[in-house]
Amino acid sequence: MIYDFDQVIDRRGSGCFKYDALKLFYGRDDLLSLWVADMDFAVAPEITAALQERLANPVFGYNFRLPDFYQALIQWVAKRHNWQVHREWIDNTPGIVPALSLAVMSYTNPQDAVLIQTPVYRPFFDAVIDHGRKLLTNPLIYQNGQYRIDFDDFERQVSQARMFILCSPHNPVGRVWTEDELLHMGRICKKHNVIILSDEIHNDLLFTGSRHLPMAKLEDFNSITVTCLSPSKTFNIAGLCTSVIVTPNENLRKPLSELIFKMHLYLGNSFGIAAFIAAYTKGEAWLSALLKYLQDNRDFVLNFIQEHIPRINAVKPESTYLMWVDFRALGLSDSALQDLLFNHARIALDPGIKFGEDGSGFMRLNFGSPRSIIREALERIKHAIDSVT
Ligand SMILES: Cc1ncc(COP(=O)(O)O)c(C=O)c1O
């Protein structure tokens, strides 16, 4: 089957954040939109067919997830990540961001500290701060165009924390953590009795040479790890709000399950459930084609920047469709950089400072779009930068 990832789909007016909220966030809507982390590609035809099939039964009352929902996840994770998940470990949540808050609420008290590794996806900060918990940060080290973990600092911070929120693979720096790195982090958390909340939403978007390892699968870390999983990034169905939390340790699972139950978050969305099952049972061929297209897009961006915009640097992602771009050599303040890109280049990127102070001077570029859009965006960046003396 041929999938047309080159097709430009006009998403404006569909009520999507990426285009319809441009004016609200950027003050103008005449921008090429390379921010928010969803892709501009049509979903797998198998997902559309499953949604149509669900639509054919025109009653949309309360849902009850049948065993095929859980089986779809269990078989996918076993096949793709060689991890045996049990049905009773799984809780349902509308999304991973709500799951972060649910976990913070379940496992920490207001005086507790939670550790994150910056720069990182903004809601990691919010899930801690908005619930009045103390935020600890373990800044990643950026050296020779690559990010790595400062383990001495990690242990210092973990020793004061109740929980660590891991982003694996990491948004925005694109790292797929190695077994050694995961073991090192896991052992330190175990030693200090710290719960690991492992957000693995990007786990299936892997480029050649990268292998994702679920934290809960390593050593005996399943006793301290709560894993967030979803087909939403991989299959571009974030708007269908259907995700899961996997908690092997019953003592950890109980308070989280109870909170989800009390908040009635378990019923779910009729279409989300249908899409979830279709994605995990029938989406593999589409995903292979997508990964090839994304990898070519990634390489296209890296090559273009190297050849035509040598004044900036991009970090090569090992996973996902987000590129962390370093504009610091231009010597601009964050507001001047934003003005250059938003008002002169007329493209919407996510400002690096959204991801923490260490994101200053960076921007996150979403390359999950047809190549013609990506090319146009890069040309606009080039011209805008060429105009800066
Ligand atoms: C690391 C990470 N977690 C969670 C999310 C969003 O999760 P959800 O849409 O399920 O709330 C994103 C979206 O970009 C993400 O990058």
The ligand as an SDF file (V2000), in Angstrom:
LIG
                    3D

 16 16  0  0  0  0  0  0  0  0999 V2000
    6.4360   13.7140   26.4600 C   0  0  0  0  0  0  0  0  0  0  0  0
    4.9980   14.0010   26.1640 C   0  0  0  0  0  0  0  0  0  0  0  0
    4.0410   13.5950   26.9990 N   0  0  0  0  0  0  0  0  0  0  0  0
    2.7330   13.8060   26.7610 C   0  0  0  0  0  0  0  0  0  0  0  0
    2.3260   14.4870   25.6160 C   0  0  0  0  0  0  0  0  0  0  0  0
    0.8900   14.7510   25.3510 C   0  0  0  0  0  0  0  0  0  0  0  0
    0.0870   13.7670   25.8880 O   0  0  0  0  0  0  0  0  0  0  0  0
   -1.4890   13.7980   25.7680 P   0  0  0  0  0  0  0  0  0  0  0  0
   -1.8410   14.4840   24.5060 O   0  0  0  0  0  0  0  0  0  0  0  0
   -1.8660   12.3650   25.7970 O   0  0  0  0  0  0  0  0  0  0  0  0
   -1.9880   14.5140   26.9790 O   0  0  0  0  0  0  0  0  0  0  0  0
    3.3050   14.9430   24.7180 C   0  0  0  0  0  0  0  0  0  0  0  0
    2.9000   15.7000   23.5270 C   0  0  0  0  0  0  0  0  0  0  0  0
    3.7000   16.2530   22.8290 O   0  0  0  0  0  0  0  0  0  0  0  0
    4.6560   14.6850   24.9920 C   0  0  0  0  0  0  0  0  0  0  0  0
    5.6240   15.0760   24.1520 O   0  0  0  0  0  0  0  0  0  0  0  0
  1  2  1  0
  2  3  1  0
  2 15  2  0
  3  4  2  0
  4  5  1  0
  5  6  1  0
  5 12  2  0
  6  7  1  0
  7  8  1  0
  8  9  2  0
  8 10  1  0
  8 11  1  0
 12 13  1  0
 12 15  1  0
 13 14  2  0
 15 16  1  0
M  END
$$$$
